[in-house]
Amino acid sequence: MKQLPVPFIGQGHSLPTGCESVSAAMALQYLGFSVTAEDFARDHLPSAPFYRDTGGVWHGPDPRRAFVGDPHDPDALGCWAPAIKSGMSRFLAGLARDKAGIYRVKNETGAELGYLCRRYIDRGIPVLIWISIDLRPTVNGPWYRTEPEGQPFMWISNEHCVVLSGYDREHYICCDPWEDRGVVRYTRETVWQRHRELGMQAGEPVYMALTFDDGPSPAWTPRLLEGLSRRGARATFFLVGSQIEGREDLVRRIRQEGHQIGSHSFSHRALTELSTADALADLEKCDRALRQVLGDGSYWLRPPYGFLSDRELCALGTPAICWSVDTEDWKSRDVDSILDIVLRRAGDGDILLLHDCYATSVTAALEIVDRLQPRGVRFVTVEELFAVKGVEPACGTLYYRVREE
């Protein structure tokens, strides 16, 4: 057993959403610094307003950069590790060198609890960790748009910051400021689960691209669009040219709702089974159908079945996009099977392959978003994925996933 004598401070009524400031003050006081939770919240915590505009849309900062709202306000949200690191570093920077001593603040988001205990608790250094209030299950919270980016962002409700101050064989020992809980022994398994849920969300975002082939489907694409809109997720639709006629309004709706549209050829024949001239003519026919509905633009290619010859690739005027995670949704037609593949295999920068012509695929896609958004995953278009990863897409190049250069 190991337990550090961290002085306990409760949130009380003055800082109803200020668990991060209170936990920061506890850790700093243990290290010998004179600071109250109120001092920290007022003078050192980076924060920005959380407000609703005249259209009823909420706005606020990215919680990695600043506290969302005011910790004195019960309707404020909170912040995550990078923002608290900034505030604690600001506090130390304001001290004379001899008073700040050797201490530096480190963001260990994503580290396992066992590592944190060995690295810090065993060396006499407390750790701020993100779990949930009373270890309740985390749930999807309110949506708002981050400023200045305007990106849709989902807060995770029950988010809570405590000070990890010790451990024994079956428990993690935490100084929990919520309703003056005090120094509490929480079971390891539950703390591990909540820390994993919130710890992933509190770190740098993970980006993935949902892609849908073989549409548009008048039966299932509208339901998919409605679900993605409610969740603030964007996707990429690779459309079959022969499916466009009579569905022009649906194609326009996909574009209007912020999704990327690409080409999946006109005929959906394997391009490698055609001559190069016939393959390129088929792709041009699809581009022509897209331009007639959407106007001029760059409609990136998803080759049917992922097959593309070197000569066809070299002749392309756009990037070619394959996939890194094949959900095999067309084969299984089973929601649980699709989910299992994605939850086991998908990671940062991955491109996920689904089809919006099956009901099971639409159900699974929305469940994927519901499962992964609370873990910090942001679903973006393929073009946006290149942008956030700082990768310049090249024409005539085949991509399976997008990683930072």
C-alpha positions as CSV (number, residue, x, y, z in Angstrom):
1,M,0.0,0.0,0.0
2,K,1.1,3.5,-0.8
3,Q,-0.7,6.7,0.2
4,L,0.4,10.3,0.0
5,P,-0.8,12.8,2.6
6,V,-2.5,15.1,0.1
7,P,-4.5,17.8,1.9
8,F,-8.2,17.5,1.1
9,I,-10.2,20.3,-0.3
10,G,-13.9,20.0,-1.2
11,Q,-15.7,21.8,-4.0
12,G,-18.3,23.2,-1.7
13,H,-20.9,25.5,-3.2
14,S,-18.5,28.2,-4.6
15,L,-17.0,26.0,-7.3
16,P,-19.8,23.6,-8.3
17,T,-18.1,22.7,-11.6
18,G,-14.6,23.4,-10.5
19,C,-13.3,19.9,-9.7
20,E,-10.2,20.6,-11.9
21,S,-9.3,23.8,-10.0
22,V,-9.8,22.1,-6.6
23,S,-7.7,19.1,-7.6
24,A,-5.0,21.3,-8.9
25,A,-4.9,23.2,-5.6
26,M,-4.8,20.0,-3.6
27,A,-1.8,18.8,-5.6
28,L,0.0,22.2,-5.4
29,Q,-0.6,22.5,-1.6
30,Y,0.8,19.0,-1.1
31,L,4.0,20.1,-2.9
32,G,4.3,23.0,-0.5
33,F,2.8,25.9,-2.5
34,S,0.3,28.4,-1.1
35,V,-2.7,28.5,-3.4
36,T,-6.4,28.0,-2.8
37,A,-8.8,26.5,-5.2
38,E,-10.5,29.9,-5.6
39,D,-7.1,31.5,-6.3
40,F,-6.3,28.9,-9.0
41,A,-9.7,29.2,-10.7
42,R,-9.6,33.0,-10.7
43,D,-5.9,33.7,-11.6
44,H,-4.5,30.7,-13.4
45,L,-7.2,28.5,-15.0
46,P,-7.6,29.3,-18.7
47,S,-11.3,29.7,-19.4
48,A,-13.6,31.0,-22.0
49,P,-17.4,31.7,-22.2
50,F,-20.0,28.9,-22.7
51,Y,-23.0,30.6,-24.3
52,R,-26.0,30.1,-26.6
53,D,-26.4,32.3,-29.6
54,T,-29.7,33.7,-30.9
55,G,-30.3,30.6,-33.0
56,G,-30.1,28.4,-29.9
57,V,-26.7,26.9,-30.7
58,W,-24.2,26.6,-27.9
59,H,-20.6,27.8,-28.3
60,G,-17.5,27.4,-26.2
61,P,-13.7,26.6,-26.2
62,D,-12.0,23.3,-26.9
63,P,-11.7,21.9,-23.4
64,R,-8.1,20.9,-24.1
65,R,-7.3,24.6,-24.3
66,A,-9.6,26.2,-21.8
67,F,-12.3,25.6,-19.2
68,V,-15.7,25.6,-20.9
69,G,-17.6,28.4,-19.0
70,D,-16.9,29.5,-15.4
71,P,-16.3,27.0,-12.6
72,H,-18.5,29.1,-10.3
73,D,-21.4,28.4,-12.7
74,P,-23.3,25.1,-12.1
75,D,-24.1,25.0,-15.8
76,A,-20.5,25.2,-17.0
77,L,-18.8,22.0,-18.3
78,G,-15.2,21.7,-17.4
79,C,-11.8,21.1,-19.0
80,W,-9.3,18.4,-19.7
81,A,-5.6,17.7,-18.9
82,P,-3.9,20.0,-21.4
83,A,-5.8,23.0,-20.1
84,I,-5.0,22.2,-16.4
85,K,-1.4,21.7,-17.4
86,S,-1.4,25.2,-18.9
87,G,-2.9,26.6,-15.7
88,M,-0.5,24.8,-13.3
89,S,2.4,25.8,-15.5
90,R,1.2,29.4,-15.4
91,F,1.1,29.2,-11.6
92,L,4.7,27.9,-11.4
93,A,6.0,30.4,-13.9
94,G,4.7,33.2,-11.7
95,L,6.8,32.1,-8.8
96,A,10.4,33.0,-8.2
97,R,12.8,30.4,-9.4
98,D,13.8,29.2,-6.0
99,K,10.1,28.9,-4.9
100,A,9.0,27.0,-8.0
101,G,11.9,24.6,-7.4
102,I,12.3,21.6,-9.6
103,Y,8.7,21.0,-10.4
104,R,7.3,20.8,-13.9
105,V,3.8,19.8,-15.1
106,K,3.5,16.9,-17.4
107,N,0.5,15.8,-19.5
108,E,0.4,12.0,-19.3
109,T,-3.0,11.6,-21.0
110,G,-3.5,8.1,-22.1
111,A,-1.1,6.5,-19.6
112,E,-2.3,3.5,-17.7
113,L,-3.0,3.9,-14.0
114,G,-0.3,1.3,-13.0
115,Y,2.3,3.3,-14.8
116,L,1.2,6.5,-13.1
117,C,1.4,4.8,-9.7
118,R,4.9,3.5,-10.4
119,R,6.2,6.7,-12.0
120,Y,4.7,9.3,-9.7
121,I,2.9,8.0,-6.6
122,D,5.8,5.7,-5.6
123,R,8.1,8.8,-6.0
124,G,5.8,11.0,-3.8
125,I,4.1,13.0,-6.6
126,P,0.3,13.1,-6.8
127,V,-1.5,12.8,-10.1
128,L,-4.6,14.5,-11.4
129,I,-6.8,11.9,-13.2
130,W,-10.1,12.2,-15.0
131,I,-12.8,9.6,-14.0
132,S,-16.5,10.3,-13.5
133,I,-18.7,11.6,-10.7
134,D,-19.1,8.7,-8.2
135,L,-17.7,6.4,-10.9
136,R,-21.0,6.6,-12.8
137,P,-21.1,5.4,-16.4
138,T,-20.2,8.2,-18.8
139,V,-22.9,9.5,-21.1
140,N,-23.1,11.7,-24.2
141,G,-23.6,15.3,-23.0
142,P,-24.5,18.5,-24.8
143,W,-23.3,19.5,-28.2
144,Y,-21.7,22.8,-28.9
145,R,-19.4,24.5,-31.5
146,T,-15.8,25.2,-30.6
147,E,-14.4,28.6,-31.0
148,P,-12.9,29.8,-33.2
149,E,-13.0,26.7,-35.4
150,G,-16.8,26.2,-35.3
151,Q,-16.3,22.4,-35.1
152,P,-19.2,20.5,-33.6
153,F,-18.1,19.0,-30.3
154,M,-19.8,16.6,-27.8
155,W,-19.2,17.0,-24.1
156,I,-19.1,13.8,-22.0
157,S,-21.3,14.2,-19.0
158,N,-20.3,13.0,-15.5
159,E,-16.7,14.1,-16.3
160,H,-14.8,14.5,-13.0
161,C,-11.2,15.3,-12.0
162,V,-9.7,13.9,-8.8
163,V,-6.3,13.6,-7.2
164,L,-4.8,10.1,-7.4
165,S,-2.9,9.9,-4.1
166,G,-2.3,6.2,-3.5
167,Y,-3.2,2.6,-4.0
168,D,-3.4,-0.8,-2.4
169,R,-3.9,-4.3,-3.9
170,E,-7.7,-3.8,-4.7
171,H,-8.2,0.0,-4.7
172,Y,-7.0,3.3,-6.0
173,I,-7.0,6.0,-3.4
174,C,-8.3,9.4,-4.5
175,C,-9.0,12.8,-3.0
176,D,-12.4,13.4,-4.5
177,P,-13.7,16.9,-4.1
178,W,-17.3,16.1,-5.3
179,E,-19.7,17.0,-2.5
180,D,-16.7,16.7,-0.1
181,R,-16.3,13.0,-0.6
182,G,-12.9,13.2,1.0
183,V,-10.2,10.5,0.6
184,V,-11.9,7.6,-0.9
185,R,-10.8,4.0,-1.9
186,Y,-12.4,3.1,-5.2
187,T,-12.2,-0.4,-6.7
188,R,-9.4,-0.7,-9.2
189,E,-11.5,-2.2,-12.0
190,T,-14.1,0.6,-12.0
191,V,-11.6,3.4,-11.8
192,W,-9.6,1.8,-14.6
193,Q,-12.7,1.7,-16.8
194,R,-13.8,5.3,-16.1
195,H,-10.2,6.6,-16.5
196,R,-10.0,4.9,-19.8
197,E,-13.2,6.4,-21.0
198,L,-12.4,9.9,-19.9
199,G,-8.6,9.7,-20.3
200,M,-9.0,9.0,-24.0
201,Q,-11.4,11.9,-24.4
202,A,-9.2,14.3,-22.4
203,G,-6.2,13.9,-24.6
204,E,-5.6,14.8,-28.2
205,P,-8.5,13.9,-30.5
206,V,-8.4,10.8,-32.7
207,Y,-9.6,11.3,-36.2
208,M,-11.3,8.7,-38.4
209,A,-13.2,8.8,-41.7
210,L,-16.4,6.9,-42.3
211,T,-16.9,6.2,-46.0
212,F,-19.9,4.7,-47.7
213,D,-19.9,3.1,-51.1
214,D,-22.6,2.1,-53.7
215,G,-25.1,4.8,-52.9
216,P,-27.1,6.9,-52.9
217,S,-29.9,4.7,-51.5
218,P,-33.3,6.4,-51.3
219,A,-34.2,3.8,-48.7
220,W,-31.3,4.1,-46.2
221,T,-29.1,7.2,-47.1
222,P,-31.7,9.7,-45.6
223,R,-31.8,7.8,-42.3
224,L,-28.0,7.8,-42.2
225,L,-27.8,11.5,-43.0
226,E,-30.3,12.3,-40.2
227,G,-28.2,10.3,-37.7
228,L,-24.9,11.8,-38.7
229,S,-26.4,15.3,-38.4
230,R,-27.7,14.7,-34.9
231,R,-24.3,13.4,-33.8
232,G,-22.2,16.2,-35.5
233,A,-20.3,13.6,-37.6
234,R,-19.2,14.0,-41.2
235,A,-18.6,11.2,-43.7
236,T,-17.6,10.6,-47.3
237,F,-19.9,9.1,-49.9
238,F,-18.5,7.4,-53.0
239,L,-21.4,7.4,-55.4
240,V,-22.1,5.1,-58.3
241,G,-22.8,7.2,-61.3
242,S,-25.7,5.0,-62.6
243,Q,-27.4,5.5,-59.3
244,I,-27.6,9.3,-59.5
245,E,-30.4,9.8,-62.0
246,G,-33.7,10.3,-60.2
247,R,-31.9,10.8,-56.9
248,E,-30.4,14.3,-57.6
249,D,-32.0,15.9,-54.6
250,L,-30.5,13.2,-52.3
251,V,-27.1,13.8,-53.8
252,R,-27.5,17.6,-53.2
253,R,-28.5,16.9,-49.6
254,I,-25.4,14.9,-48.9
255,R,-23.3,17.9,-50.1
256,Q,-25.4,20.5,-48.3
257,E,-25.1,18.7,-45.0
258,G,-21.3,19.0,-45.1
259,H,-20.3,15.6,-46.4
260,Q,-17.7,14.8,-49.1
261,I,-18.8,13.2,-52.3
262,G,-16.6,11.1,-54.5
263,S,-16.7,8.8,-57.5
264,H,-17.2,5.1,-57.3
265,S,-17.2,4.8,-61.1
266,F,-20.3,4.8,-63.3
267,S,-20.9,1.1,-63.8
268,H,-19.3,-0.4,-60.6
269,R,-17.3,-2.8,-62.8
270,A,-13.8,-3.8,-61.7
271,L,-11.7,-1.3,-63.6
272,T,-8.9,-3.8,-64.0
273,E,-11.2,-5.9,-66.1
274,L,-11.5,-3.1,-68.6
275,S,-9.0,-1.6,-71.0
276,T,-7.4,1.5,-69.7
277,A,-9.3,3.6,-72.2
278,D,-12.6,2.0,-71.2
279,A,-11.9,2.3,-67.5
280,L,-11.0,6.0,-67.8
281,A,-14.2,6.6,-69.9
282,D,-16.3,5.0,-67.2
283,L,-14.7,7.2,-64.6
284,E,-15.3,10.3,-66.7
285,K,-18.9,9.4,-67.2
286,C,-19.4,9.3,-63.4
287,D,-17.6,12.6,-63.0
288,R,-19.9,14.1,-65.6
289,A,-23.0,12.8,-63.8
290,L,-21.7,14.4,-60.5
291,R,-20.9,17.7,-62.2
292,Q,-24.3,17.9,-63.7
293,V,-25.8,17.8,-60.2
294,L,-23.2,19.5,-58.1
295,G,-21.2,21.6,-60.5
296,D,-17.4,21.6,-61.1
297,G,-15.2,20.1,-58.4
298,S,-12.7,17.4,-57.5
299,Y,-14.5,14.1,-57.0
300,W,-12.0,11.8,-55.5
301,L,-12.1,8.2,-56.6
302,R,-12.9,5.0,-54.7
303,P,-12.1,2.2,-57.2
304,P,-14.8,-0.5,-57.1
305,Y,-13.4,-3.5,-55.1
306,G,-10.2,-1.5,-54.5
307,F,-8.9,-2.6,-57.9
308,L,-6.9,-0.1,-60.0
309,S,-4.1,-0.7,-62.5
310,D,-0.9,1.4,-62.4
311,R,-1.8,2.9,-65.8
312,E,-5.2,3.9,-64.6
313,L,-3.8,5.3,-61.4
314,C,-1.2,7.4,-63.2
315,A,-3.9,8.9,-65.5
316,L,-6.1,10.1,-62.5
317,G,-6.6,13.7,-61.8
318,T,-7.5,13.1,-58.2
319,P,-6.2,10.9,-55.3
320,A,-7.6,7.4,-55.1
321,I,-9.0,6.4,-51.7
322,C,-9.2,2.8,-50.5
323,W,-9.6,1.8,-46.9
324,S,-7.7,0.5,-43.9
325,V,-10.6,-1.1,-42.1
326,D,-13.0,-3.3,-44.1
327,T,-16.1,-3.9,-42.0
328,E,-17.3,-6.6,-44.4
329,D,-20.8,-5.2,-43.9
330,W,-21.9,-6.4,-47.3
331,K,-21.1,-9.9,-46.4
332,S,-22.2,-10.2,-42.8
333,R,-25.3,-7.9,-42.8
334,D,-24.9,-8.1,-39.0
335,V,-24.6,-5.0,-36.8
336,D,-22.6,-6.8,-34.0
337,S,-20.1,-8.2,-36.5
338,I,-19.5,-4.8,-38.0
339,L,-19.1,-3.2,-34.6
340,D,-16.7,-5.9,-33.5
341,I,-14.4,-5.3,-36.5
342,V,-14.3,-1.6,-36.0
343,L,-13.9,-1.6,-32.2
344,R,-11.0,-4.1,-32.5
345,R,-9.2,-2.6,-35.5
346,A,-9.9,1.1,-36.0
347,G,-7.5,3.8,-34.8
348,D,-6.3,7.3,-35.5
349,G,-6.1,8.1,-39.3
350,D,-8.0,5.1,-40.4
351,I,-10.5,5.0,-43.3
352,L,-13.5,2.8,-42.6
353,L,-15.4,1.1,-45.4
354,L,-19.2,0.7,-45.2
355,H,-22.1,0.7,-47.6
356,D,-25.2,2.9,-47.2
357,C,-27.4,0.5,-49.2
358,Y,-28.0,-1.8,-46.2
359,A,-30.1,-1.1,-43.2
360,T,-27.7,-3.0,-41.0
361,S,-24.8,-0.9,-42.2
362,V,-26.6,2.3,-41.4
363,T,-27.5,1.1,-37.9
364,A,-23.9,-0.1,-37.3
365,A,-22.4,3.2,-38.5
366,L,-24.4,5.3,-36.1
367,E,-23.6,2.9,-33.3
368,I,-19.9,3.2,-34.2
369,V,-20.2,7.0,-33.8
370,D,-22.0,6.5,-30.5
371,R,-19.4,4.2,-29.1
372,L,-16.3,6.0,-30.3
373,Q,-17.2,9.7,-29.9
374,P,-17.1,9.4,-26.0
375,R,-13.6,8.1,-26.4
376,G,-12.4,11.2,-28.2
377,V,-12.9,10.1,-31.8
378,R,-13.9,12.7,-34.3
379,F,-15.5,11.6,-37.5
380,V,-14.4,13.7,-40.5
381,T,-14.5,13.5,-44.3
382,V,-11.5,12.0,-46.0
383,E,-10.5,15.4,-47.3
384,E,-10.6,16.8,-43.7
385,L,-8.6,13.8,-42.5
386,F,-5.8,14.8,-44.8
387,A,-6.0,18.4,-43.6
388,V,-5.9,17.6,-39.8
389,K,-3.0,15.2,-40.3
390,G,-1.1,17.8,-42.4
391,V,-0.8,15.4,-45.4
392,E,-1.0,16.9,-48.9
393,P,-3.1,14.6,-51.1
394,A,-1.5,13.8,-54.4
395,C,-3.3,13.0,-57.6
396,G,-2.6,9.6,-59.0
397,T,-1.7,8.2,-55.5
398,L,-3.6,5.4,-53.8
399,Y,-4.2,5.9,-50.0
400,Y,-5.4,3.4,-47.4
401,R,-5.1,5.5,-44.3
402,V,-3.8,9.0,-43.4
403,R,-1.0,9.4,-40.9
404,E,1.0,12.6,-40.0
405,E,4.0,13.1,-42.3
